[in-house]
């Protein structure tokens, strides 16, 4: 069992988030991107999982009208396989519903089988593809949607 708290992302969380970005993605977001998201993007909502003062996971979304779009979800490699990704996603789904969202969407790599299984478990369904979406590998993105009104996380 991992002892952690889920809290709203703040500027002082960004260094820990960037560490996870570097080890999780081939094209990681920059400090400037996260700073913009949490200080200036009125559509954005980001959370972090913290253990003491260490960021061990994070997730974010944009809320536009009644739809939430997951921008990113990542867990530090040392904490993977402990249902932290599920906790982050469930919290984003809860927050999205509280803000009036009725649907949620995300893109995921076909090769990311662990994430795809998690999303399916949470009620997401594969609804389409974006061809060559990931510029680092030209891999397609699977577009997944969940109806938040039918599921209360």
N, C-alpha and C positions, 0 to 999 in steps of 0.2 A: 504494500500500500504506500503510495506517494502522498506525503503531506504537502499541500500547496493551497494557494488562494487564487481565485480569478478576480482580477481588478481591471479597471479602465487603464489603458496604456497612457503613460505620461512620458515627457521628454527624457527623464532619467532612466527609463526602461530601454531606450533606443540602443545603447551599446550592447546590451544582452540580446536584443532582438537581432541586431546585425550579426552577432556571433552565430546565431541559429541560421540566419539567412545564408551565410557563407558556407556552412556545411550541409545545407539542405537543397540549395538551388544552383543550377549552372549559370543562371543570370540573376543574381541577387539584387534586391532593391537597395537603393542608397540611403544614407542617413537623411539626405535632403528629401527624398520621397516620403519617408516615414514622418519626418518633421512636418511636411506639408499636410499629410493626411490627418495628423492629430491636432494641428493648430489652425489650419485654414480650410480644409475640406468639410463643409457643413453637411455633406451626405455621408461622411465616413464615421464608423464606430469601430474601435479597435480595443481588444482586451489582451491581457497577458496572464499567464499562469506563473506565479512566483513562489519560490520556496525560500523563505527568509528574504534576502535581497537579490537572489539569483533568478533571472528570467529563465524558465524551463520550457516555455511554449508561448505561442501567440496566435491570434486570429483576427481577421478584420473583414468588414463588409461595407458596402455602400447601400444606402437606403434611398431609393428614388420612387416617389409616390407610394404604391403599395407593394413594391418588389424589392427584395434584398438580394444583392449580388456579392457573393463571397469573393474577396480579393486575394486572400492568402491565409493559409493555416500551416503551421509548422511546429514541431516538437523537437527539442534538443535530442540528439541521438541516444544519450545516456538514459533518457526517460521514455523512449518509444516502447510500445507494447504494453503500456500500463494504463490504457484507456484515457490518457490525457487529451489526445486528439478528439475523442468522442465528447469529453467534457467541454472542450473549447467550442466544438460545433453546436452542442446542445445549448450552451449559454448564448451563442450568437442567435440561434433559432428563437430562444426565449426573448431575447432583447428585440429582435426584429418584430416579433408578434406584438410586444408591448408598444412598439413605435408604429404599429398599424400595417405591417407587411402581411400579405396573405400568401405570397409565394416567395420562394428563394431559389436562386440559381447559382451555378458555378461551372467552371471548366476544369477538367482533369485530364492528365495524360493517359492514353490507353495502357501504357506500360506501368502505371502506378496502381497496381492491383490492390494493395493494402488500402489506399485511400478510396478507391472505387467501392470496395466491400463495405467500408465504414459508411460511406454516403448512402449506399443502398439500405443498410441497416437502419439509417436515420430517415428513410422514406423517400430518398431521391431516386428519380428514374431517368434513364438515359433517353434524351429526346432529340439529339442531333449531333452533328460534328462541325467543327471549324477546321477546314483543311489547312495544313501547314501552319497552325496557330503558333507553335513554339519555335521561335526563330533560331534557337541554338541547335536544334536537331531536325527542324522541319516536320516534327511530329504533329499529327492532328490533335485537336482537343475534343474530348467528349463533353457535350453540354448536358448537364443534369439539372432537373427541376424537382422541387418538393412543394407540395401544397401545405402550407403551414396551418391552415384552418382545420385540416383533418388530423393533425398530429399535435399533441401537446407534449413537448419534451419534459 
